[in-house]
Structure formats: structure tokens, C-alpha cells
Amino acid sequence: MKLVSSKDWDTWISIVRSKTVAYDIWDLIDPSNIVRPTHFANKPAKPEPILPPDGPDPVANGANQAAAIALYKVLKDEHKYELEGVKEQKASSTKIIDFMHDTVTKQN
């Protein structure tokens, strides 16, 4: 299916919509949206280790450090998950852009 003229629009945009809904990016290009997201997902900030200050109690210090390490691991896992989402969105966007380039006929 090529978008050659305005009579092809409904069919073409329906194909684009089905592809972008499957990729979860329709809201980024939906021509009927008055307000659009201003950008794609940003690369999430990498978490930094949180080290608690040392206190006078070595047992409490060890527990605080263990809790800080556990929290850092959770934040690191969340970062990895968010980063994968950004990568997937970029890959999906590239596929849609390629589809659009391949299916829109240039007018002379």
C-alpha cells in the first residue's frame, strides 16, 4: 500500500495506526492529537550508590550499608528496565519511519 494521493489516506493511516499501536507509540504521531508529547522517552539517569554515614555502632553501620546496597540493586534493576524501554521505543520508531519512507510516494 502506497500513499499516492489523499484518497489513499484512510487506508494508509489505518495501517500506520495498527503498527504504531502494536509498538505503543501511536500517541507520538497520532495526527488527531491536539497536544502531543514533546519528545520520545529519554535515557534514564544511572543510579548512584547511596552510602550511609558511619556512626558509632558498627552493627548499625553494617545494617545500613546492607540496606543501601539492596536499594542500589533495586534502583539498578529499574534503570535497566527503563533503558530497555527507551531502546525498544527507538527501534519501533525507526521501523515506522522506514515504513513511512517506503510507502509515501514523492510528488514531483
Gaussian input, Z-matrix of N, CA and C with variables (Angstrom, degrees):
# hf/3-21g

backbone

0 1
 N
 C     1     B1
 C     2     B2     1     A1
 N     3     B3     2     A2     1     D1
 C     4     B4     3     A3     2     D2
 C     5     B5     4     A4     3     D3
 N     6     B6     5     A5     4     D4
 C     7     B7     6     A6     5     D5
 C     8     B8     7     A7     6     D6
 N     9     B9     8     A8     7     D7
 C    10    B10     9     A9     8     D8
 C    11    B11    10    A10     9     D9
 N    12    B12    11    A11    10    D10
 C    13    B13    12    A12    11    D11
 C    14    B14    13    A13    12    D12
 N    15    B15    14    A14    13    D13
 C    16    B16    15    A15    14    D14
 C    17    B17    16    A16    15    D15
 N    18    B18    17    A17    16    D16
 C    19    B19    18    A18    17    D17
 C    20    B20    19    A19    18    D18
 N    21    B21    20    A20    19    D19
 C    22    B22    21    A21    20    D20
 C    23    B23    22    A22    21    D21
 N    24    B24    23    A23    22    D22
 C    25    B25    24    A24    23    D23
 C    26    B26    25    A25    24    D24
 N    27    B27    26    A26    25    D25
 C    28    B28    27    A27    26    D26
 C    29    B29    28    A28    27    D27
 N    30    B30    29    A29    28    D28
 C    31    B31    30    A30    29    D29
 C    32    B32    31    A31    30    D30
 N    33    B33    32    A32    31    D31
 C    34    B34    33    A33    32    D32
 C    35    B35    34    A34    33    D33
 N    36    B36    35    A35    34    D34
 C    37    B37    36    A36    35    D35
 C    38    B38    37    A37    36    D36
 N    39    B39    38    A38    37    D37
 C    40    B40    39    A39    38    D38
 C    41    B41    40    A40    39    D39
 N    42    B42    41    A41    40    D40
 C    43    B43    42    A42    41    D41
 C    44    B44    43    A43    42    D42
 N    45    B45    44    A44    43    D43
 C    46    B46    45    A45    44    D44
 C    47    B47    46    A46    45    D45
 N    48    B48    47    A47    46    D46
 C    49    B49    48    A48    47    D47
 C    50    B50    49    A49    48    D48
 N    51    B51    50    A50    49    D49
 C    52    B52    51    A51    50    D50
 C    53    B53    52    A52    51    D51
 N    54    B54    53    A53    52    D52
 C    55    B55    54    A54    53    D53
 C    56    B56    55    A55    54    D54
 N    57    B57    56    A56    55    D55
 C    58    B58    57    A57    56    D56
 C    59    B59    58    A58    57    D57
 N    60    B60    59    A59    58    D58
 C    61    B61    60    A60    59    D59
 C    62    B62    61    A61    60    D60
 N    63    B63    62    A62    61    D61
 C    64    B64    63    A63    62    D62
 C    65    B65    64    A64    63    D63
 N    66    B66    65    A65    64    D64
 C    67    B67    66    A66    65    D65
 C    68    B68    67    A67    66    D66
 N    69    B69    68    A68    67    D67
 C    70    B70    69    A69    68    D68
 C    71    B71    70    A70    69    D69
 N    72    B72    71    A71    70    D70
 C    73    B73    72    A72    71    D71
 C    74    B74    73    A73    72    D72
 N    75    B75    74    A74    73    D73
 C    76    B76    75    A75    74    D74
 C    77    B77    76    A76    75    D75
 N    78    B78    77    A77    76    D76
 C    79    B79    78    A78    77    D77
 C    80    B80    79    A79    78    D78
 N    81    B81    80    A80    79    D79
 C    82    B82    81    A81    80    D80
 C    83    B83    82    A82    81    D81
 N    84    B84    83    A83    82    D82
 C    85    B85    84    A84    83    D83
 C    86    B86    85    A85    84    D84
 N    87    B87    86    A86    85    D85
 C    88    B88    87    A87    86    D86
 C    89    B89    88    A88    87    D87
 N    90    B90    89    A89    88    D88
 C    91    B91    90    A90    89    D89
 C    92    B92    91    A91    90    D90
 N    93    B93    92    A92    91    D91
 C    94    B94    93    A93    92    D92
 C    95    B95    94    A94    93    D93
 N    96    B96    95    A95    94    D94
 C    97    B97    96    A96    95    D95
 C    98    B98    97    A97    96    D96
 N    99    B99    98    A98    97    D97
 C   100   B100    99    A99    98    D98
 C   101   B101   100   A100    99    D99
 N   102   B102   101   A101   100   D100
 C   103   B103   102   A102   101   D101
 C   104   B104   103   A103   102   D102
 N   105   B105   104   A104   103   D103
 C   106   B106   105   A105   104   D104
 C   107   B107   106   A106   105   D105
 N   108   B108   107   A107   106   D106
 C   109   B109   108   A108   107   D107
 C   110   B110   109   A109   108   D108
 N   111   B111   110   A110   109   D109
 C   112   B112   111   A111   110   D110
 C   113   B113   112   A112   111   D111
 N   114   B114   113   A113   112   D112
 C   115   B115   114   A114   113   D113
 C   116   B116   115   A115   114   D114
 N   117   B117   116   A116   115   D115
 C   118   B118   117   A117   116   D116
 C   119   B119   118   A118   117   D117
 N   120   B120   119   A119   118   D118
 C   121   B121   120   A120   119   D119
 C   122   B122   121   A121   120   D120
 N   123   B123   122   A122   121   D121
 C   124   B124   123   A123   122   D122
 C   125   B125   124   A124   123   D123
 N   126   B126   125   A125   124   D124
 C   127   B127   126   A126   125   D125
 C   128   B128   127   A127   126   D126
 N   129   B129   128   A128   127   D127
 C   130   B130   129   A129   128   D128
 C   131   B131   130   A130   129   D129
 N   132   B132   131   A131   130   D130
 C   133   B133   132   A132   131   D131
 C   134   B134   133   A133   132   D132
 N   135   B135   134   A134   133   D133
 C   136   B136   135   A135   134   D134
 C   137   B137   136   A136   135   D135
 N   138   B138   137   A137   136   D136
 C   139   B139   138   A138   137   D137
 C   140   B140   139   A139   138   D138
 N   141   B141   140   A140   139   D139
 C   142   B142   141   A141   140   D140
 C   143   B143   142   A142   141   D141
 N   144   B144   143   A143   142   D142
 C   145   B145   144   A144   143   D143
 C   146   B146   145   A145   144   D144
 N   147   B147   146   A146   145   D145
 C   148   B148   147   A147   146   D146
 C   149   B149   148   A148   147   D147
 N   150   B150   149   A149   148   D148
 C   151   B151   150   A150   149   D149
 C   152   B152   151   A151   150   D150
 N   153   B153   152   A152   151   D151
 C   154   B154   153   A153   152   D152
 C   155   B155   154   A154   153   D153
 N   156   B156   155   A155   154   D154
 C   157   B157   156   A156   155   D155
 C   158   B158   157   A157   156   D156
 N   159   B159   158   A158   157   D157
 C   160   B160   159   A159   158   D158
 C   161   B161   160   A160   159   D159
 N   162   B162   161   A161   160   D160
 C   163   B163   162   A162   161   D161
 C   164   B164   163   A163   162   D162
 N   165   B165   164   A164   163   D163
 C   166   B166   165   A165   164   D164
 C   167   B167   166   A166   165   D165
 N   168   B168   167   A167   166   D166
 C   169   B169   168   A168   167   D167
 C   170   B170   169   A169   168   D168
 N   171   B171   170   A170   169   D169
 C   172   B172   171   A171   170   D170
 C   173   B173   172   A172   171   D171
 N   174   B174   173   A173   172   D172
 C   175   B175   174   A174   173   D173
 C   176   B176   175   A175   174   D174
 N   177   B177   176   A176   175   D175
 C   178   B178   177   A177   176   D176
 C   179   B179   178   A178   177   D177
 N   180   B180   179   A179   178   D178
 C   181   B181   180   A180   179   D179
 C   182   B182   181   A181   180   D180
 N   183   B183   182   A182   181   D181
 C   184   B184   183   A183   182   D182
 C   185   B185   184   A184   183   D183
 N   186   B186   185   A185   184   D184
 C   187   B187   186   A186   185   D185
 C   188   B188   187   A187   186   D186
 N   189   B189   188   A188   187   D187
 C   190   B190   189   A189   188   D188
 C   191   B191   190   A190   189   D189
 N   192   B192   191   A191   190   D190
 C   193   B193   192   A192   191   D191
 C   194   B194   193   A193   192   D192
 N   195   B195   194   A194   193   D193
 C   196   B196   195   A195   194   D194
 C   197   B197   196   A196   195   D195
 N   198   B198   197   A197   196   D196
 C   199   B199   198   A198   197   D197
 C   200   B200   199   A199   198   D198
 N   201   B201   200   A200   199   D199
 C   202   B202   201   A201   200   D200
 C   203   B203   202   A202   201   D201
 N   204   B204   203   A203   202   D202
 C   205   B205   204   A204   203   D203
 C   206   B206   205   A205   204   D204
 N   207   B207   206   A206   205   D205
 C   208   B208   207   A207   206   D206
 C   209   B209   208   A208   207   D207
 N   210   B210   209   A209   208   D208
 C   211   B211   210   A210   209   D209
 C   212   B212   211   A211   210   D210
 N   213   B213   212   A212   211   D211
 C   214   B214   213   A213   212   D212
 C   215   B215   214   A214   213   D213
 N   216   B216   215   A215   214   D214
 C   217   B217   216   A216   215   D215
 C   218   B218   217   A217   216   D216
 N   219   B219   218   A218   217   D217
 C   220   B220   219   A219   218   D218
 C   221   B221   220   A220   219   D219
 N   222   B222   221   A221   220   D220
 C   223   B223   222   A222   221   D221
 C   224   B224   223   A223   222   D222
 N   225   B225   224   A224   223   D223
 C   226   B226   225   A225   224   D224
 C   227   B227   226   A226   225   D225
 N   228   B228   227   A227   226   D226
 C   229   B229   228   A228   227   D227
 C   230   B230   229   A229   228   D228
 N   231   B231   230   A230   229   D229
 C   232   B232   231   A231   230   D230
 C   233   B233   232   A232   231   D231
 N   234   B234   233   A233   232   D232
 C   235   B235   234   A234   233   D233
 C   236   B236   235   A235   234   D234
 N   237   B237   236   A236   235   D235
 C   238   B238   237   A237   236   D236
 C   239   B239   238   A238   237   D237
 N   240   B240   239   A239   238   D238
 C   241   B241   240   A240   239   D239
 C   242   B242   241   A241   240   D240
 N   243   B243   242   A242   241   D241
 C   244   B244   243   A243   242   D242
 C   245   B245   244   A244   243   D243
 N   246   B246   245   A245   244   D244
 C   247   B247   246   A246   245   D245
 C   248   B248   247   A247   246   D246
 N   249   B249   248   A248   247   D247
 C   250   B250   249   A249   248   D248
 C   251   B251   250   A250   249   D249
 N   252   B252   251   A251   250   D250
 C   253   B253   252   A252   251   D251
 C   254   B254   253   A253   252   D252
 N   255   B255   254   A254   253   D253
 C   256   B256   255   A255   254   D254
 C   257   B257   256   A256   255   D255
 N   258   B258   257   A257   256   D256
 C   259   B259   258   A258   257   D257
 C   260   B260   259   A259   258   D258
 N   261   B261   260   A260   259   D259
 C   262   B262   261   A261   260   D260
 C   263   B263   262   A262   261   D261
 N   264   B264   263   A263   262   D262
 C   265   B265   264   A264   263   D263
 C   266   B266   265   A265   264   D264
 N   267   B267   266   A266   265   D265
 C   268   B268   267   A267   266   D266
 C   269   B269   268   A268   267   D267
 N   270   B270   269   A269   268   D268
 C   271   B271   270   A270   269   D269
 C   272   B272   271   A271   270   D270
 N   273   B273   272   A272   271   D271
 C   274   B274   273   A273   272   D272
 C   275   B275   274   A274   273   D273
 N   276   B276   275   A275   274   D274
 C   277   B277   276   A276   275   D275
 C   278   B278   277   A277   276   D276
 N   279   B279   278   A278   277   D277
 C   280   B280   279   A279   278   D278
 C   281   B281   280   A280   279   D279
 N   282   B282   281   A281   280   D280
 C   283   B283   282   A282   281   D281
 C   284   B284   283   A283   282   D282
 N   285   B285   284   A284   283   D283
 C   286   B286   285   A285   284   D284
 C   287   B287   286   A286   285   D285
 N   288   B288   287   A287   286   D286
 C   289   B289   288   A288   287   D287
 C   290   B290   289   A289   288   D288
 N   291   B291   290   A290   289   D289
 C   292   B292   291   A291   290   D290
 C   293   B293   292   A292   291   D291
 N   294   B294   293   A293   292   D292
 C   295   B295   294   A294   293   D293
 C   296   B296   295   A295   294   D294
 N   297   B297   296   A296   295   D295
 C   298   B298   297   A297   296   D296
 C   299   B299   298   A298   297   D297
 N   300   B300   299   A299   298   D298
 C   301   B301   300   A300   299   D299
 C   302   B302   301   A301   300   D300
 N   303   B303   302   A302   301   D301
 C   304   B304   303   A303   302   D302
 C   305   B305   304   A304   303   D303
 N   306   B306   305   A305   304   D304
 C   307   B307   306   A306   305   D305
 C   308   B308   307   A307   306   D306
 N   309   B309   308   A308   307   D307
 C   310   B310   309   A309   308   D308
 C   311   B311   310   A310   309   D309
 N   312   B312   311   A311   310   D310
 C   313   B313   312   A312   311   D311
 C   314   B314   313   A313   312   D312
 N   315   B315   314   A314   313   D313
 C   316   B316   315   A315   314   D314
 C   317   B317   316   A316   315   D315
 N   318   B318   317   A317   316   D316
 C   319   B319   318   A318   317   D317
 C   320   B320   319   A319   318   D318
 N   321   B321   320   A320   319   D319
 C   322   B322   321   A321   320   D320
 C   323   B323   322   A322   321   D321

   B1=1.4603
   B2=1.5157
   B3=1.2969
   B4=1.4703
   B5=1.5214
   B6=1.3065
   B7=1.4628
   B8=1.5217
   B9=1.3270
   B10=1.4557
   B11=1.5230
   B12=1.3315
   B13=1.4599
   B14=1.5277
   B15=1.3249
   B16=1.4672
   B17=1.5319
   B18=1.3186
   B19=1.4673
   B20=1.5294
   B21=1.3235
   B22=1.4634
   B23=1.5315
   B24=1.3311
   B25=1.4692
   B26=1.5271
   B27=1.3404
   B28=1.4589
   B29=1.5313
   B30=1.3037
   B31=1.4658
   B32=1.5176
   B33=1.3341
   B34=1.4617
   B35=1.5237
   B36=1.3317
   B37=1.4651
   B38=1.5284
   B39=1.3273
   B40=1.4603
   B41=1.5340
   B42=1.3179
   B43=1.4713
   B44=1.5273
   B45=1.3248
   B46=1.4669
   B47=1.5296
   B48=1.3146
   B49=1.4726
   B50=1.5250
   B51=1.3253
   B52=1.4671
   B53=1.5263
   B54=1.3236
   B55=1.4674
   B56=1.5318
   B57=1.3220
   B58=1.4600
   B59=1.5251
   B60=1.3321
   B61=1.4694
   B62=1.5276
   B63=1.3234
   B64=1.4676
   B65=1.5318
   B66=1.3250
   B67=1.4763
   B68=1.5310
   B69=1.3270
   B70=1.4705
   B71=1.5319
   B72=1.3387
   B73=1.4704
   B74=1.5337
   B75=1.3323
   B76=1.4649
   B77=1.5175
   B78=1.3231
   B79=1.4681
   B80=1.5246
   B81=1.3239
   B82=1.4650
   B83=1.5266
   B84=1.3474
   B85=1.4696
   B86=1.5180
   B87=1.3079
   B88=1.4600
   B89=1.5350
   B90=1.3425
   B91=1.4643
   B92=1.5320
   B93=1.3291
   B94=1.4576
   B95=1.5311
   B96=1.3151
   B97=1.4696
   B98=1.5180
   B99=1.3125
   B100=1.4618
   B101=1.5228
   B102=1.3294
   B103=1.4656
   B104=1.5207
   B105=1.2922
   B106=1.4628
   B107=1.5168
   B108=1.3226
   B109=1.4655
   B110=1.5274
   B111=1.3051
   B112=1.4631
   B113=1.5196
   B114=1.3233
   B115=1.4496
   B116=1.5255
   B117=1.2914
   B118=1.4467
   B119=1.5182
   B120=1.3067
   B121=1.4652
   B122=1.5249
   B123=1.3009
   B124=1.4600
   B125=1.5171
   B126=1.3035
   B127=1.4529
   B128=1.5277
   B129=1.3374
   B130=1.4626
   B131=1.5264
   B132=1.3120
   B133=1.4631
   B134=1.5238
   B135=1.2938
   B136=1.4564
   B137=1.5273
   B138=1.3423
   B139=1.4697
   B140=1.5243
   B141=1.3046
   B142=1.4605
   B143=1.5236
   B144=1.3288
   B145=1.4701
   B146=1.5265
   B147=1.3130
   B148=1.4605
   B149=1.5271
   B150=1.2971
   B151=1.4553
   B152=1.5141
   B153=1.3348
   B154=1.4524
   B155=1.5247
   B156=1.3145
   B157=1.4664
   B158=1.5300
   B159=1.3165
   B160=1.4622
   B161=1.5173
   B162=1.3152
   B163=1.4618
   B164=1.5165
   B165=1.3090
   B166=1.4601
   B167=1.5262
   B168=1.3450
   B169=1.4673
   B170=1.5256
   B171=1.3594
   B172=1.4724
   B173=1.5373
   B174=1.3381
   B175=1.4684
   B176=1.5238
   B177=1.3217
   B178=1.4654
   B179=1.5188
   B180=1.3276
   B181=1.4665
   B182=1.5288
   B183=1.3265
   B184=1.4627
   B185=1.5131
   B186=1.3394
   B187=1.4582
   B188=1.5219
   B189=1.3304
   B190=1.4672
   B191=1.5212
   B192=1.3147
   B193=1.4707
   B194=1.5258
   B195=1.3335
   B196=1.4716
   B197=1.5273
   B198=1.3245
   B199=1.4630
   B200=1.5276
   B201=1.3298
   B202=1.4607
   B203=1.5258
   B204=1.3109
   B205=1.4704
   B206=1.5296
   B207=1.3268
   B208=1.4693
   B209=1.5312
   B210=1.3311
   B211=1.4636
   B212=1.5283
   B213=1.3235
   B214=1.4571
   B215=1.5333
   B216=1.3261
   B217=1.4681
   B218=1.5313
   B219=1.3308
   B220=1.4680
   B221=1.5291
   B222=1.3430
   B223=1.4722
   B224=1.5245
   B225=1.3110
   B226=1.4599
   B227=1.5307
   B228=1.3345
   B229=1.4670
   B230=1.5312
   B231=1.3373
   B232=1.4698
   B233=1.5281
   B234=1.3208
   B235=1.4630
   B236=1.5250
   B237=1.3140
   B238=1.4686
   B239=1.5312
   B240=1.3386
   B241=1.4607
   B242=1.5313
   B243=1.3247
   B244=1.4665
   B245=1.5259
   B246=1.3178
   B247=1.4588
   B248=1.5255
   B249=1.3230
   B250=1.4624
   B251=1.5308
   B252=1.3252
   B253=1.4585
   B254=1.5196
   B255=1.3224
   B256=1.4648
   B257=1.5268
   B258=1.3153
   B259=1.4706
   B260=1.5237
   B261=1.3406
   B262=1.4650
   B263=1.5257
   B264=1.3235
   B265=1.4622
   B266=1.5262
   B267=1.3105
   B268=1.4649
   B269=1.5238
   B270=1.3267
   B271=1.4698
   B272=1.5295
   B273=1.3308
   B274=1.4608
   B275=1.5234
   B276=1.3111
   B277=1.4642
   B278=1.5181
   B279=1.3097
   B280=1.4674
   B281=1.5236
   B282=1.3245
   B283=1.4693
   B284=1.5225
   B285=1.3271
   B286=1.4671
   B287=1.5250
   B288=1.3102
   B289=1.4724
   B290=1.5229
   B291=1.3298
   B292=1.4705
   B293=1.5300
   B294=1.3343
   B295=1.4596
   B296=1.5249
   B297=1.3181
   B298=1.4647
   B299=1.5280
   B300=1.3158
   B301=1.4635
   B302=1.5318
   B303=1.3233
   B304=1.4682
   B305=1.5234
   B306=1.3228
   B307=1.4702
   B308=1.5253
   B309=1.3048
   B310=1.4697
   B311=1.5151
   B312=1.3222
   B313=1.4610
   B314=1.5230
   B315=1.3076
   B316=1.4597
   B317=1.5219
   B318=1.3112
   B319=1.4656
   B320=1.5236
   B321=1.3084
   B322=1.4780
   B323=1.4972
   A1=108.92
   A2=115.98
   A3=121.74
   A4=109.04
   A5=114.16
   A6=120.35
   A7=106.50
   A8=114.95
   A9=120.94
   A10=110.78
   A11=115.26
   A12=119.51
   A13=108.89
   A14=115.27
   A15=120.25
   A16=112.01
   A17=118.28
   A18=119.86
   A19=111.83
   A20=118.26
   A21=122.45
   A22=112.32
   A23=116.25
   A24=120.78
   A25=113.73
   A26=117.96
   A27=120.68
   A28=112.15
   A29=116.37
   A30=119.88
   A31=110.92
   A32=116.12
   A33=120.62
   A34=111.51
   A35=117.76
   A36=119.71
   A37=110.07
   A38=117.59
   A39=120.66
   A40=111.05
   A41=116.27
   A42=121.02
   A43=109.98
   A44=116.26
   A45=120.51
   A46=109.69
   A47=116.14
   A48=120.01
   A49=111.23
   A50=117.41
   A51=119.17
   A52=111.24
   A53=116.86
   A54=119.69
   A55=111.42
   A56=117.35
   A57=119.95
   A58=112.16
   A59=117.84
   A60=119.82
   A61=108.79
   A62=116.67
   A63=120.16
   A64=110.97
   A65=117.06
   A66=121.64
   A67=112.15
   A68=116.85
   A69=122.81
   A70=112.64
   A71=115.42
   A72=119.52
   A73=112.03
   A74=117.91
   A75=120.65
   A76=111.41
   A77=117.97
   A78=120.74
   A79=112.03
   A80=117.56
   A81=120.45
   A82=112.75
   A83=116.83
   A84=118.40
   A85=114.04
   A86=118.55
   A87=122.28
   A88=110.05
   A89=117.53
   A90=119.43
   A91=113.73
   A92=117.84
   A93=119.30
   A94=112.92
   A95=117.56
   A96=120.38
   A97=110.42
   A98=115.32
   A99=119.72
   A100=109.47
   A101=115.52
   A102=121.04
   A103=107.61
   A104=115.53
   A105=121.05
   A106=110.65
   A107=115.57
   A108=116.96
   A109=108.10
   A110=116.44
   A111=119.95
   A112=112.83
   A113=117.31
   A114=119.24
   A115=109.88
   A116=114.27
   A117=120.36
   A118=108.76
   A119=115.12
   A120=119.51
   A121=109.74
   A122=115.45
   A123=120.81
   A124=110.49
   A125=114.61
   A126=120.35
   A127=107.87
   A128=118.01
   A129=119.42
   A130=111.74
   A131=115.42
   A132=120.86
   A133=109.34
   A134=115.32
   A135=120.85
   A136=109.18
   A137=117.13
   A138=118.22
   A139=111.95
   A140=114.70
   A141=121.53
   A142=108.46
   A143=116.92
   A144=118.50
   A145=110.83
   A146=115.11
   A147=121.10
   A148=107.13
   A149=116.52
   A150=120.11
   A151=109.57
   A152=116.42
   A153=119.02
   A154=110.44
   A155=116.94
   A156=118.87
   A157=110.02
   A158=115.91
   A159=120.74
   A160=109.56
   A161=115.15
   A162=120.61
   A163=109.51
   A164=117.34
   A165=120.21
   A166=113.67
   A167=118.33
   A168=121.52
   A169=110.35
   A170=118.09
   A171=120.13
   A172=112.88
   A173=118.17
   A174=120.15
   A175=110.00
   A176=117.19
   A177=121.38
   A178=110.60
   A179=116.23
   A180=119.31
   A181=110.87
   A182=116.35
   A183=120.76
   A184=111.64
   A185=116.88
   A186=120.99
   A187=110.59
   A188=116.30
   A189=119.95
   A190=110.91
   A191=116.38
   A192=119.71
   A193=110.75
   A194=116.85
   A195=120.03
   A196=110.29
   A197=117.15
   A198=120.85
   A199=110.56
   A200=116.34
   A201=120.39
   A202=110.89
   A203=116.55
   A204=120.51
   A205=109.89
   A206=116.86
   A207=120.12
   A208=110.96
   A209=116.52
   A210=120.62
   A211=110.42
   A212=117.20
   A213=121.28
   A214=110.41
   A215=117.62
   A216=120.83
   A217=110.97
   A218=116.80
   A219=120.76
   A220=109.88
   A221=115.93
   A222=119.96
   A223=111.13
   A224=116.93
   A225=121.02
   A226=110.36
   A227=117.32
   A228=120.82
   A229=110.84
   A230=117.00
   A231=120.78
   A232=110.38
   A233=116.79
   A234=121.54
   A235=110.16
   A236=116.28
   A237=120.83
   A238=110.33
   A239=116.59
   A240=121.66
   A241=110.75
   A242=117.58
   A243=121.43
   A244=111.16
   A245=116.70
   A246=121.10
   A247=111.13
   A248=116.95
   A249=120.55
   A250=110.59
   A251=116.74
   A252=120.46
   A253=112.20
   A254=116.50
   A255=121.15
   A256=109.80
   A257=116.60
   A258=120.42
   A259=111.12
   A260=116.63
   A261=120.14
   A262=110.94
   A263=117.17
   A264=120.41
   A265=110.53
   A266=117.13
   A267=120.37
   A268=111.28
   A269=117.02
   A270=120.37
   A271=110.62
   A272=116.42
   A273=120.49
   A274=110.90
   A275=116.27
   A276=120.80
   A277=110.61
   A278=116.80
   A279=120.88
   A280=110.34
   A281=117.14
   A282=120.28
   A283=111.10
   A284=116.89
   A285=120.39
   A286=110.58
   A287=117.20
   A288=120.44
   A289=109.68
   A290=117.24
   A291=120.61
   A292=110.83
   A293=116.74
   A294=120.42
   A295=110.35
   A296=116.68
   A297=120.25
   A298=111.24
   A299=116.68
   A300=119.79
   A301=111.20
   A302=115.86
   A303=120.22
   A304=113.14
   A305=117.78
   A306=119.49
   A307=114.79
   A308=117.41
   A309=119.31
   A310=107.61
   A311=115.18
   A312=121.08
   A313=108.56
   A314=115.90
   A315=120.20
   A316=109.83
   A317=115.42
   A318=120.56
   A319=108.54
   A320=116.38
   A321=119.97
   A322=111.26
   D1=124.08
   D2=177.17
   D3=-114.59
   D4=143.42
   D5=173.98
   D6=-89.45
   D7=98.56
   D8=-176.62
   D9=-101.66
   D10=-38.74
   D11=-178.77
   D12=-144.20
   D13=176.97
   D14=-178.45
   D15=-62.81
   D16=-25.21
   D17=178.65
   D18=-68.83
   D19=-17.69
   D20=178.87
   D21=-89.25
   D22=-9.86
   D23=-171.84
   D24=-55.45
   D25=-51.23
   D26=-174.39
   D27=-58.82
   D28=-44.56
   D29=179.05
   D30=-67.66
   D31=-44.75
   D32=-177.77
   D33=-63.86
   D34=-47.13
   D35=-177.79
   D36=-68.37
   D37=-28.74
   D38=175.35
   D39=-64.23
   D40=-40.43
   D41=176.79
   D42=-66.31
   D43=-44.75
   D44=178.52
   D45=-60.97
   D46=-43.88
   D47=-179.50
   D48=-61.18
   D49=-46.16
   D50=-178.53
   D51=-62.88
   D52=-38.44
   D53=177.87
   D54=-67.96
   D55=-44.63
   D56=-176.13
   D57=-73.88
   D58=-30.22
   D59=173.98
   D60=-64.86
   D61=-42.24
   D62=178.18
   D63=-61.97
   D64=-34.59
   D65=179.28
   D66=-87.45
   D67=-2.77
   D68=-179.51
   D69=61.29
   D70=41.08
   D71=177.96
   D72=-131.42
   D73=11.29
   D74=-178.94
   D75=-56.68
   D76=-40.72
   D77=-177.28
   D78=-60.90
   D79=-20.43
   D80=179.70
   D81=-78.51
   D82=-23.22
   D83=-176.12
   D84=-126.27
   D85=-1.93
   D86=-177.71
   D87=-54.12
   D88=113.55
   D89=-176.91
   D90=-68.06
   D91=-15.33
   D92=179.19
   D93=-86.07
   D94=-10.33
   D95=177.68
   D96=-72.34
   D97=127.62
   D98=175.33
   D99=-77.65
   D100=-41.17
   D101=178.76
   D102=-108.15
   D103=123.51
   D104=179.22
   D105=-111.03
   D106=153.23
   D107=169.79
   D108=-59.26
   D109=142.10
   D110=-175.60
   D111=-81.78
   D112=-13.00
   D113=-178.02
   D114=-161.61
   D115=165.91
   D116=172.90
   D117=-76.63
   D118=171.36
   D119=178.75
   D120=-58.14
   D121=136.60
   D122=177.93
   D123=-87.53
   D124=153.46
   D125=175.15
   D126=-63.04
   D127=126.01
   D128=-177.44
   D129=-70.11
   D130=151.39
   D131=178.34
   D132=-71.20
   D133=137.82
   D134=179.15
   D135=-73.18
   D136=132.49
   D137=-178.73
   D138=-70.39
   D139=148.92
   D140=177.15
   D141=-105.57
   D142=144.75
   D143=175.76
   D144=-61.26
   D145=141.95
   D146=178.20
   D147=-108.93
   D148=111.87
   D149=180.00
   D150=-105.48
   D151=122.01
   D152=179.43
   D153=-72.24
   D154=152.31
   D155=178.12
   D156=-68.56
   D157=147.27
   D158=176.77
   D159=-72.59
   D160=136.18
   D161=176.47
   D162=-115.31
   D163=-173.82
   D164=-177.62
   D165=-73.75
   D166=-17.91
   D167=-175.77
   D168=-99.63
   D169=108.52
   D170=-177.60
   D171=-63.08
   D172=-31.14
   D173=178.83
   D174=-67.39
   D175=-45.03
   D176=177.63
   D177=-64.32
   D178=-38.06
   D179=177.76
   D180=-59.88
   D181=-43.95
   D182=179.40
   D183=-63.70
   D184=-41.63
   D185=178.57
   D186=-65.92
   D187=-41.21
   D188=178.75
   D189=-64.33
   D190=-41.21
   D191=179.18
   D192=-66.69
   D193=-39.67
   D194=178.30
   D195=-63.69
   D196=-41.07
   D197=178.33
   D198=-65.69
   D199=-40.07
   D200=179.24
   D201=-65.11
   D202=-40.04
   D203=178.86
   D204=-66.51
   D205=-42.53
   D206=178.43
   D207=-61.70
   D208=-42.60
   D209=178.60
   D210=-63.76
   D211=-42.64
   D212=178.95
   D213=-60.08
   D214=-41.47
   D215=179.27
   D216=-63.14
   D217=-40.03
   D218=177.77
   D219=-64.21
   D220=-46.07
   D221=179.39
   D222=-63.07
   D223=-37.65
   D224=179.34
   D225=-65.88
   D226=-40.99
   D227=177.60
   D228=-64.85
   D229=-41.42
   D230=177.34
   D231=-62.32
   D232=-41.43
   D233=178.71
   D234=-60.68
   D235=-44.85
   D236=-179.75
   D237=-60.93
   D238=-43.26
   D239=179.24
   D240=-63.47
   D241=-46.09
   D242=179.87
   D243=-64.35
   D244=-38.80
   D245=179.18
   D246=-64.34
   D247=-39.49
   D248=176.53
   D249=-62.52
   D250=-38.77
   D251=177.81
   D252=-62.40
   D253=-40.56
   D254=177.74
   D255=-64.54
   D256=-44.10
   D257=179.35
   D258=-62.60
   D259=-41.72
   D260=178.78
   D261=-64.26
   D262=-41.24
   D263=-179.62
   D264=-64.40
   D265=-41.36
   D266=178.68
   D267=-65.50
   D268=-42.12
   D269=178.67
   D270=-64.19
   D271=-42.23
   D272=178.66
   D273=-63.84
   D274=-42.38
   D275=179.70
   D276=-62.22
   D277=-40.45
   D278=178.55
   D279=-62.77
   D280=-41.70
   D281=178.79
   D282=-62.29
   D283=-42.32
   D284=-179.41
   D285=-68.02
   D286=-42.35
   D287=178.03
   D288=-60.18
   D289=-44.32
   D290=177.71
   D291=-61.28
   D292=-42.48
   D293=178.11
   D294=-60.37
   D295=-45.90
   D296=-179.43
   D297=-62.38
   D298=-43.93
   D299=178.60
   D300=-61.58
   D301=-38.02
   D302=-177.85
   D303=-76.07
   D304=-20.70
   D305=-172.95
   D306=-113.10
   D307=-1.25
   D308=177.50
   D309=-102.48
   D310=125.07
   D311=179.42
   D312=-85.18
   D313=127.81
   D314=177.98
   D315=-75.54
   D316=137.49
   D317=174.71
   D318=-91.10
   D319=140.66
   D320=179.42
   D321=-75.95

